């Protein structure tokens, strides 16, 4: 699926209009429902391939991918399959049972990882993941996301020496968005 077709499919299946509160606490007139594209194999596979290509281009030194739970795990797995790179799941917090880990999956201290994310607004979730990965001794300097909402996330990450590489920017997708709002079904 080429970039224009993938962008159109994201808008068709994931773009919603209304009054939404985002993870950052900001209100928005639109929402990109990541689960509407991450749960569709016809979209997940090409997204995984495009993420893998972006990792090869912008984070060639990465030996592993990392995805914050829950939203980015499917994308990270798809990119792992497309790239052959193993991945780590970054929990929101360490689990209180079993191995009590915050990072799931084997890794070696000093490895370079590329973060994978779905939709970035302020960058808060990614910054929490960057901190957890760096605390574990991993190197992080690149994050690839499906959509950058262009609301400060790239700048927030840059202040922590992480470069955001979006597959799409919200402005590009919104140019193709149509009213009225898509049904939630």
Residue frames as a rotation matrix with the C-alpha (Angstrom) as fourth column:
UNK 1
0.590 0.807 0.000 0.00
0.807 -0.590 0.000 0.00
0.000 0.000 -1.000 0.00
UNK 2
-0.262 -0.717 0.646 1.56
0.645 -0.628 -0.436 3.32
0.718 0.302 0.627 -1.01
UNK 3
-0.879 -0.230 -0.417 1.76
0.474 -0.508 -0.719 6.29
-0.047 -0.830 0.555 1.36
UNK 4
-0.772 0.634 0.054 -1.26
-0.597 -0.751 0.282 8.14
0.219 0.185 0.958 -0.04
UNK 5
-0.035 0.770 -0.637 -3.45
-0.208 0.618 0.758 5.03
0.978 0.159 0.139 0.12
UNK 6
-0.350 -0.166 -0.922 -2.29
0.776 0.499 -0.385 4.30
0.524 -0.850 -0.046 3.67
UNK 7
-0.996 0.006 -0.086 -2.97
0.039 -0.858 -0.512 7.89
-0.077 -0.514 0.855 4.74
UNK 8
-0.452 0.886 -0.101 -6.46
-0.698 -0.281 0.659 7.72
0.556 0.368 0.746 3.22
UNK 9
0.004 0.428 -0.904 -7.12
0.236 0.878 0.417 4.40
0.972 -0.215 -0.098 4.98
UNK 10
-0.747 -0.307 -0.590 -6.01
0.637 -0.077 -0.767 5.84
0.190 -0.949 0.253 8.34
UNK 11
-0.885 0.464 0.041 -8.42
-0.465 -0.875 -0.137 8.74
-0.028 -0.141 0.990 7.92
UNK 12
-0.234 0.849 -0.474 -11.22
-0.540 0.292 0.789 6.48
0.808 0.441 0.390 6.75
UNK 13
0.156 0.295 -0.943 -10.91
0.353 0.875 0.332 4.02
0.923 -0.384 0.033 9.62
UNK 14
-0.218 -0.384 -0.897 -9.48
0.948 0.137 -0.289 6.02
0.234 -0.913 0.334 12.54
UNK 15
-0.933 -0.164 0.319 -10.42
0.134 -0.984 -0.115 9.70
0.333 -0.065 0.941 12.19
UNK 16
-0.037 0.927 -0.373 -13.26
0.976 0.113 0.184 10.83
0.213 -0.358 -0.909 14.45
UNK 17
-0.616 -0.071 0.785 -14.67
0.037 -0.997 -0.061 14.32
0.787 -0.009 0.617 15.01
UNK 18
0.516 0.775 -0.365 -16.24
0.526 0.049 0.849 15.57
0.676 -0.630 -0.383 18.22
UNK 19
0.466 -0.358 0.809 -15.03
-0.712 -0.695 0.102 16.76
0.526 -0.623 -0.579 21.61
UNK 20
0.673 -0.318 -0.668 -12.21
0.381 0.923 -0.056 14.58
0.634 -0.217 0.742 22.95
UNK 21
0.736 -0.567 0.370 -9.84
-0.645 -0.421 0.638 14.76
-0.206 -0.708 -0.675 25.90
UNK 22
0.504 -0.655 -0.563 -6.40
-0.265 0.504 -0.822 13.49
0.822 0.564 0.081 24.94
UNK 23
0.468 -0.419 -0.778 -3.90
0.769 0.627 0.125 11.67
0.435 -0.657 0.615 27.19
UNK 24
-0.586 -0.767 0.261 -2.07
0.589 -0.625 -0.513 15.01
0.556 -0.147 0.818 27.55
UNK 25
-0.383 0.546 -0.745 -5.23
0.713 -0.338 -0.614 16.51
-0.587 -0.767 -0.260 29.07
UNK 26
-0.861 0.062 -0.504 -5.74
-0.321 -0.836 0.445 18.78
-0.394 0.546 0.740 26.06
UNK 27
0.175 0.947 0.269 -9.12
0.087 0.257 -0.962 18.94
-0.981 0.192 -0.038 24.35
UNK 28
-0.878 -0.452 -0.157 -9.38
-0.140 -0.073 0.988 18.29
-0.458 0.889 0.001 20.64
UNK 29
0.045 0.907 -0.419 -12.07
-0.836 -0.196 -0.513 18.50
-0.548 0.373 0.749 17.98
UNK 30
0.545 0.105 -0.832 -10.69
-0.648 0.682 -0.339 15.34
0.532 0.724 0.440 16.38
UNK 31
0.265 -0.431 0.862 -9.31
-0.681 0.549 0.484 12.01
-0.682 -0.716 -0.148 17.50
UNK 32
0.007 -0.323 -0.946 -7.23
-0.816 0.545 -0.193 9.40
0.578 0.773 -0.260 15.73
UNK 33
0.622 0.337 0.707 -8.38
-0.718 0.606 0.342 6.15
-0.314 -0.720 0.619 17.28
UNK 34
-0.313 -0.917 -0.246 -5.24
-0.948 0.290 0.128 4.01
-0.046 0.273 -0.961 17.11
UNK 35
-0.525 0.130 0.841 -7.12
-0.208 0.939 -0.275 0.82
-0.825 -0.319 -0.466 17.87
UNK 36
0.621 0.782 -0.054 -9.13
-0.190 0.083 -0.978 1.31
-0.760 0.618 0.200 14.69
UNK 37
0.625 -0.440 -0.644 -5.94
-0.714 0.009 -0.700 0.92
0.314 0.898 -0.309 12.65
UNK 38
-0.400 -0.861 0.313 -3.81
-0.916 0.364 -0.169 -1.27
0.031 -0.354 -0.935 14.92
UNK 39
-0.279 0.374 0.884 -6.39
-0.356 0.815 -0.457 -4.06
-0.892 -0.443 -0.094 15.03
UNK 40
0.823 0.536 -0.187 -6.80
-0.331 0.186 -0.925 -4.32
-0.461 0.823 0.330 11.26
UNK 41
0.203 -0.805 0.557 -4.26
0.458 0.581 0.673 -6.63
-0.865 0.118 0.487 9.58
UNK 42
0.445 0.013 0.896 -4.77
0.889 -0.129 -0.439 -4.81
0.109 0.992 -0.069 6.26
UNK 43
0.818 -0.198 0.541 -3.44
-0.161 -0.980 -0.114 -1.62
0.553 0.006 -0.833 7.90
UNK 44
0.803 -0.508 0.311 -1.16
-0.315 0.082 0.946 -3.10
-0.506 -0.858 -0.094 10.57
UNK 45
0.481 -0.640 0.599 1.03
0.724 0.675 0.139 -4.98
-0.494 0.367 0.788 8.06
UNK 46
0.388 -0.387 0.837 1.80
0.672 -0.502 -0.544 -1.96
0.631 0.773 0.065 5.83
UNK 47
0.842 -0.116 0.527 2.33
-0.392 -0.802 0.450 0.21
0.371 -0.585 -0.721 8.91
UNK 48
0.751 -0.588 0.300 4.81
0.065 0.519 0.853 -2.34
-0.657 -0.621 0.428 10.25
UNK 49
0.363 -0.609 0.706 6.65
0.930 0.286 -0.231 -2.31
-0.061 0.740 0.670 6.92
UNK 50
0.526 -0.129 0.841 6.78
0.258 -0.918 -0.302 1.50
0.810 0.375 -0.450 6.84
UNK 51
0.904 -0.241 0.352 7.96
-0.419 -0.344 0.841 1.67
-0.082 -0.908 -0.412 10.46
UNK 52
0.586 -0.714 0.384 10.67
0.508 0.692 0.513 -0.90
-0.632 -0.106 0.768 9.68
UNK 53
0.335 -0.435 0.836 11.78
0.841 -0.262 -0.474 1.18
0.425 0.862 0.278 6.68
UNK 54
0.733 -0.026 0.679 11.87
-0.192 -0.967 0.170 4.34
0.652 -0.255 -0.714 8.83
UNK 55
0.852 -0.468 0.236 13.98
-0.142 0.227 0.963 2.53
-0.504 -0.854 0.127 11.42
UNK 56
0.391 -0.730 0.561 16.43
0.871 0.491 0.032 1.39
-0.299 0.476 0.827 8.72
UNK 57
0.333 -0.208 0.920 16.64
0.609 -0.697 -0.378 4.95
0.720 0.686 -0.106 7.39
UNK 58
0.436 -0.015 0.900 16.73
-0.346 -0.926 0.151 6.98
0.831 -0.377 -0.409 10.62
UNK 59
0.469 -0.266 0.842 17.99
-0.850 0.123 0.512 4.55
-0.240 -0.956 -0.168 13.29
UNK 60
0.545 -0.280 -0.790 20.26
-0.466 0.683 -0.563 2.17
0.697 0.675 0.242 11.41
UNK 61
-0.560 -0.825 0.073 22.26
-0.478 0.250 -0.842 1.57
0.677 -0.506 -0.534 14.60
UNK 62
0.061 0.661 0.747 19.21
-0.990 0.138 -0.042 0.23
-0.131 -0.737 0.663 16.46
UNK 63
-0.831 -0.354 -0.430 19.50
-0.400 0.916 0.019 -3.45
0.387 0.188 -0.903 17.31
UNK 64
-0.671 0.665 -0.328 16.12
0.739 0.564 -0.367 -3.65
-0.059 -0.489 -0.870 19.00
UNK 65
-0.374 0.666 0.646 12.72
0.006 -0.695 0.719 -1.92
0.927 0.273 0.256 18.94
UNK 66
-0.881 0.199 -0.429 10.76
0.454 0.100 -0.885 -0.79
-0.133 -0.975 -0.179 21.99
UNK 67
-0.448 0.806 0.387 7.05
0.076 -0.397 0.915 -0.09
0.891 0.440 0.116 22.27
UNK 68
-0.866 0.210 0.454 5.12
-0.500 -0.317 -0.806 1.39
-0.026 -0.925 0.379 25.19
UNK 69
-0.718 0.695 -0.037 2.14
0.696 0.718 -0.029 -0.64
0.006 -0.047 -0.999 26.36
UNK 70
-0.029 0.399 0.917 -0.62
0.200 0.901 -0.386 -0.95
-0.979 0.173 -0.106 25.30
UNK 71
0.710 0.558 -0.430 -1.12
-0.217 -0.407 -0.887 1.01
-0.670 0.723 -0.168 22.15
UNK 72
0.306 -0.657 -0.689 2.27
-0.947 -0.282 -0.152 0.61
-0.095 0.700 -0.708 20.51
UNK 73
-0.193 -0.449 0.872 2.74
-0.447 0.832 0.329 -3.12
-0.873 -0.327 -0.362 21.16
UNK 74
0.555 0.450 0.699 0.91
0.383 0.608 -0.695 -4.31
-0.738 0.654 0.165 18.03
UNK 75
0.952 -0.236 -0.194 2.77
-0.298 -0.583 -0.756 -1.76
0.066 0.778 -0.625 15.87
UNK 76
0.124 -0.966 0.228 6.10
-0.948 -0.048 0.313 -2.73
-0.292 -0.255 -0.922 17.41
UNK 77
-0.014 -0.065 0.998 5.41
-0.047 0.997 0.064 -6.43
-0.999 -0.046 -0.017 16.82
UNK 78
0.867 0.365 0.340 4.48
0.321 0.114 -0.940 -5.70
-0.382 0.924 -0.018 13.18
UNK 79
0.733 -0.660 -0.162 7.66
-0.657 -0.627 -0.418 -3.65
0.174 0.413 -0.894 12.71
UNK 80
-0.029 -0.724 0.689 9.67
-0.720 0.494 0.488 -6.42
-0.693 -0.482 -0.536 14.39
UNK 81
0.356 0.247 0.901 8.29
0.316 0.876 -0.365 -8.98
-0.879 0.415 0.234 11.93
UNK 82
0.986 0.075 0.150 9.01
0.166 -0.332 -0.929 -6.68
-0.020 0.940 -0.340 8.98
UNK 83
0.605 -0.790 0.101 12.53
-0.740 -0.605 -0.295 -5.74
0.294 0.104 -0.950 10.12
UNK 84
0.425 -0.439 -0.791 13.73
0.275 0.896 -0.350 -8.87
0.862 -0.069 0.501 11.87
UNK 85
-0.579 -0.611 0.540 14.66
-0.304 -0.453 -0.838 -6.76
0.756 -0.650 0.076 14.91
UNK 86
-0.333 0.457 -0.825 13.58
0.828 0.560 -0.024 -8.11
0.451 -0.691 -0.565 18.31
UNK 87
-0.153 0.334 0.930 11.57
-0.139 -0.939 0.314 -5.84
0.978 -0.082 0.190 20.57
UNK 88
-0.884 -0.077 -0.461 10.96
0.455 0.085 -0.886 -4.84
0.107 -0.993 -0.040 24.16
UNK 89
0.207 0.943 0.260 7.61
0.536 -0.332 0.776 -3.91
0.818 -0.021 -0.574 25.67
UNK 90
-0.865 -0.440 0.241 7.80
0.090 -0.608 -0.789 -0.92
0.494 -0.661 0.565 28.02
UNK 91
-0.079 0.844 -0.531 5.25
0.929 0.256 0.268 -1.23
0.363 -0.472 -0.804 30.81
UNK 92
0.431 0.318 0.844 3.67
0.027 -0.940 0.340 1.89
0.902 -0.123 -0.414 32.30
UNK 93
0.237 -0.418 0.877 5.00
-0.964 -0.210 0.161 0.65
0.117 -0.884 -0.453 35.63
UNK 94
-0.765 -0.572 -0.296 6.76
-0.519 0.819 -0.243 -2.45
0.382 -0.032 -0.924 36.87
UNK 95
0.263 0.855 -0.447 4.37
-0.270 0.510 0.817 -5.29
0.926 -0.094 0.365 37.53
UNK 96
0.044 -0.172 0.984 4.05
-0.982 -0.189 0.011 -6.31
0.184 -0.967 -0.177 41.17
UNK 97
0.655 0.202 0.728 4.23
-0.389 0.916 0.095 -10.06
-0.648 -0.346 0.679 40.59
UNK 98
0.914 -0.307 0.265 6.37
0.406 0.661 -0.631 -12.62
0.019 0.684 0.729 38.80
UNK 99
0.044 -0.983 0.177 9.58
0.963 -0.005 -0.269 -11.00
0.265 0.183 0.947 37.58
UNK 100
0.526 0.284 -0.802 8.41
0.609 -0.784 0.121 -7.47
-0.594 -0.552 -0.585 38.60
UNK 101
-0.547 -0.780 0.303 9.92
0.746 -0.289 0.601 -5.98
-0.381 0.555 0.740 35.42
UNK 102
0.140 0.500 -0.855 9.13
-0.144 -0.844 -0.517 -2.67
-0.980 0.196 -0.046 33.73
UNK 103
-0.086 -0.243 -0.966 10.77
-0.986 -0.116 0.117 -3.83
-0.141 0.963 -0.229 30.48
UNK 104
0.471 0.336 0.816 9.60
-0.248 0.938 -0.242 -7.12
-0.846 -0.088 0.525 28.99
UNK 105
0.974 -0.225 0.010 11.83
0.096 0.373 -0.923 -9.05
0.203 0.900 0.385 26.63
UNK 106
0.454 -0.872 -0.184 15.55
0.754 0.266 0.601 -9.78
-0.475 -0.411 0.778 26.72
UNK 107
0.870 -0.315 0.380 18.12
0.020 -0.747 -0.664 -7.06
0.493 0.585 -0.644 26.04
UNK 108
0.145 -0.900 -0.412 21.72
0.974 0.203 -0.102 -6.19
0.175 -0.386 0.906 26.79
UNK 109
0.588 -0.036 -0.808 22.81
0.368 -0.878 0.306 -3.01
-0.720 -0.478 -0.503 28.53
UNK 110
-0.378 -0.766 -0.519 24.25
-0.080 -0.532 0.843 -0.54
-0.922 0.360 0.140 26.01
UNK 111
-0.483 0.265 0.834 22.07
0.841 0.407 0.358 -1.67
-0.245 0.874 -0.420 23.10
UNK 112
-0.908 0.243 -0.340 20.54
-0.322 -0.926 0.198 1.01
-0.267 0.290 0.919 20.91
UNK 113
-0.446 0.838 0.315 16.76
0.772 0.538 -0.338 0.81
-0.452 0.092 -0.887 20.66
UNK 114
-0.921 0.323 0.218 14.31
-0.112 -0.756 0.645 2.69
0.374 0.570 0.732 18.47
UNK 115
-0.669 0.743 0.005 11.02
0.034 0.037 -0.999 3.56
-0.742 -0.668 -0.049 20.13
UNK 116
-0.810 0.544 0.218 7.80
0.318 0.096 0.943 2.91
0.492 0.834 -0.251 18.22
UNK 117
-0.712 0.625 -0.320 4.60
0.114 -0.347 -0.931 4.83
-0.693 -0.699 0.176 19.00
UNK 118
-0.150 0.765 0.626 1.17
0.966 0.248 -0.072 5.23
-0.210 0.594 -0.776 17.49
UNK 119
0.470 0.381 0.796 0.01
0.531 -0.843 0.089 8.84
0.705 0.381 -0.598 17.88
UNK 120
-0.420 -0.677 -0.604 2.17
0.907 -0.295 -0.300 11.54
0.025 -0.674 0.738 19.49
UNK 121
0.697 0.603 0.389 0.69
0.536 -0.798 0.276 14.72
0.476 0.016 -0.879 20.93
UNK 122
0.858 -0.370 0.355 2.80
-0.500 -0.759 0.416 16.16
0.116 -0.535 -0.837 23.76
UNK 123
0.102 -0.850 -0.517 5.29
-0.387 0.445 -0.808 13.27
0.917 0.282 -0.284 23.83
UNK 124
0.137 -0.019 0.990 4.59
-0.984 -0.116 0.134 12.48
0.112 -0.993 -0.034 27.50
UNK 125
0.895 0.242 0.375 4.15
-0.302 0.947 0.112 8.71
-0.328 -0.214 0.920 27.09
UNK 126
0.736 -0.674 -0.070 7.28
0.274 0.391 -0.879 8.45
0.619 0.627 0.472 24.98
UNK 127
0.054 -0.738 0.673 9.33
-0.605 -0.560 -0.566 10.48
0.794 -0.377 -0.477 27.46
UNK 128
0.466 0.161 0.870 8.28
-0.838 0.395 0.376 8.08
-0.284 -0.904 0.319 30.23
UNK 129
0.981 -0.107 0.160 9.44
0.154 0.934 -0.322 5.19
-0.115 0.340 0.933 28.04
UNK 130
0.461 -0.863 0.210 12.72
-0.062 -0.267 -0.962 6.94
0.885 0.430 -0.177 27.21
UNK 131
0.119 -0.391 0.913 13.40
-0.940 -0.340 -0.023 7.38
0.319 -0.855 -0.408 30.93
UNK 132
0.714 0.213 0.667 12.66
-0.495 0.828 0.265 3.70
-0.496 -0.519 0.696 31.66
UNK 133
0.921 -0.386 0.052 14.85
0.298 0.613 -0.732 2.48
0.250 0.690 0.680 28.80
UNK 134
0.263 -0.866 0.425 17.74
-0.291 -0.491 -0.821 4.76
0.920 0.093 -0.381 29.69
UNK 135
0.338 -0.078 0.938 17.45
-0.941 -0.014 0.338 3.78
-0.013 -0.997 -0.078 33.35
UNK 136
0.863 0.027 0.505 17.95
-0.077 0.994 0.078 0.17
-0.500 -0.106 0.859 32.23
UNK 137
-0.044 -0.999 -0.016 21.14
-0.066 -0.013 0.998 1.17
-0.997 0.045 -0.065 30.39
UNK 138
0.113 0.154 0.982 19.75
0.912 0.377 -0.164 1.27
-0.395 0.913 -0.098 26.87
UNK 139
-0.803 -0.413 -0.430 20.52
0.168 -0.849 0.501 3.96
-0.572 0.330 0.751 24.30
UNK 140
0.162 0.896 0.414 17.56
0.911 0.025 -0.411 5.80
-0.379 0.444 -0.812 22.76
UNK 141
-0.647 -0.359 -0.672 17.90
0.144 -0.924 0.355 8.63
-0.749 0.133 0.649 20.26
UNK 142
-0.864 0.397 -0.311 15.10
-0.425 -0.243 0.872 7.96
0.271 0.885 0.378 17.72
UNK 143
-0.475 0.808 0.349 11.36
0.087 0.438 -0.895 7.38
-0.876 -0.394 -0.278 17.92
UNK 144
-0.956 0.285 -0.068 9.15
-0.081 -0.031 0.996 6.46
0.282 0.958 0.053 14.97
UNK 145
-0.528 0.847 0.057 5.43
-0.027 0.050 -0.998 7.16
-0.849 -0.529 -0.004 15.22
UNK 146
-0.297 0.534 0.791 2.51
0.934 0.336 0.124 6.63
-0.200 0.776 -0.599 12.89
UNK 147
0.365 0.497 0.787 1.08
0.617 -0.762 0.195 10.14
0.697 0.415 -0.585 13.40
UNK 148
-0.737 -0.488 -0.468 2.58
0.673 -0.594 -0.441 13.29
-0.062 -0.640 0.766 14.89
UNK 149
0.345 0.936 -0.070 -0.31
0.935 -0.349 -0.058 15.54
-0.079 -0.045 -0.996 15.93
UNK 150
-0.276 -0.581 0.766 2.17
0.633 -0.709 -0.309 18.44
0.723 0.400 0.564 15.68
UNK 151
0.701 0.580 0.415 1.33
0.017 -0.595 0.803 19.69
0.713 -0.556 -0.427 19.17
UNK 152
0.509 -0.584 0.632 4.76
-0.830 -0.528 0.181 19.85
0.228 -0.616 -0.754 20.79
UNK 153
0.932 -0.103 0.349 5.74
-0.055 0.908 0.415 16.19
-0.359 -0.406 0.840 21.05
UNK 154
0.639 -0.732 0.235 8.68
0.588 0.269 -0.763 16.44
0.496 0.626 0.602 18.65
UNK 155
0.208 -0.554 0.806 10.08
-0.357 -0.810 -0.465 19.44
0.911 -0.191 -0.366 20.53
UNK 156
0.668 0.081 0.740 9.62
-0.743 0.133 0.656 17.77
-0.046 -0.988 0.149 23.93
UNK 157
0.909 -0.352 0.222 11.48
0.350 0.935 0.046 14.69
-0.224 0.035 0.974 22.70
UNK 158
0.488 -0.755 0.439 14.23
0.355 -0.287 -0.889 16.81
0.797 0.590 0.128 21.12
UNK 159
0.422 -0.293 0.858 14.86
-0.735 -0.664 0.135 18.40
0.530 -0.688 -0.496 24.53
UNK 160
0.561 -0.213 0.800 15.75
-0.525 0.655 0.543 14.86
-0.640 -0.725 0.255 25.68
UNK 161
-0.394 -0.834 -0.386 17.95
-0.791 0.094 0.604 14.15
-0.468 0.543 -0.698 22.64
UNK 162
-0.429 0.355 0.830 15.36
0.443 0.884 -0.149 11.96
-0.787 0.304 -0.537 20.89
UNK 163
-0.827 0.112 -0.550 14.42
-0.504 -0.580 0.640 12.66
-0.247 0.807 0.537 17.27
UNK 164
-0.049 0.896 0.442 10.79
-0.046 0.440 -0.897 11.97
-0.998 -0.064 0.020 16.32
UNK 165
-0.919 -0.220 -0.326 10.31
-0.344 0.049 0.938 10.48
-0.190 0.974 -0.121 12.85
UNK 166
-0.113 0.967 0.229 6.60
-0.361 0.174 -0.916 10.40
-0.926 -0.186 0.329 11.96
UNK 167
-0.596 0.074 0.799 5.18
0.683 0.570 0.457 8.38
-0.422 0.818 -0.390 9.09
UNK 168
-0.054 0.664 0.746 2.47
0.734 -0.480 0.480 11.04
0.677 0.573 -0.462 8.82
UNK 169
-0.985 -0.111 -0.134 1.84
0.171 -0.758 -0.629 14.49
-0.032 -0.642 0.766 10.26
UNK 170
-0.318 0.936 -0.150 -1.66
0.619 0.085 -0.781 15.41
-0.719 -0.341 -0.606 11.41
UNK 171
-0.146 0.238 -0.960 -1.78
-0.446 -0.882 -0.151 18.34
-0.883 0.406 0.235 8.98
UNK 172
-0.839 -0.204 -0.504 -1.30
-0.543 0.340 0.768 15.94
0.014 0.918 -0.396 6.07
UNK 173
-0.841 0.540 -0.049 -4.00
0.541 0.840 -0.033 13.59
0.024 -0.054 -0.998 7.32
UNK 174
-0.255 0.784 -0.566 -6.46
0.420 -0.437 -0.795 16.34
-0.871 -0.441 -0.218 8.24
UNK 175
-0.587 0.007 -0.810 -6.18
-0.628 -0.635 0.450 17.79
-0.511 0.772 0.377 4.75
UNK 176
-0.808 0.256 -0.530 -7.79
-0.283 0.621 0.731 14.53
0.517 0.741 -0.429 3.60
UNK 177
-0.840 0.515 -0.172 -10.30
0.433 0.445 -0.784 14.24
-0.327 -0.733 -0.596 6.45
UNK 178
-0.627 0.716 0.308 -13.94
0.093 -0.324 0.942 14.64
0.774 0.619 0.136 5.62
UNK 179
-0.776 0.574 0.261 -16.89
-0.423 -0.167 -0.890 15.81
-0.468 -0.801 0.373 7.71
UNK 180
0.552 0.352 0.756 -19.25
-0.704 -0.288 0.649 14.72
0.447 -0.890 0.089 9.12
UNK 181
-0.222 -0.656 0.722 -17.71
-0.941 0.338 0.018 12.67
-0.255 -0.675 -0.692 11.91
UNK 182
-0.500 -0.024 -0.866 -17.24
-0.409 0.888 0.211 8.99
0.764 0.460 -0.453 11.34
UNK 183
0.658 0.743 0.126 -19.52
-0.502 0.308 0.808 6.70
0.562 -0.594 0.576 13.35
UNK 184
-0.033 -0.681 0.732 -17.97
-0.994 0.095 0.044 5.06
-0.099 -0.726 -0.680 16.38
UNK 185
0.698 0.485 0.527 -19.09
-0.498 0.857 -0.130 1.54
-0.515 -0.172 0.840 15.35
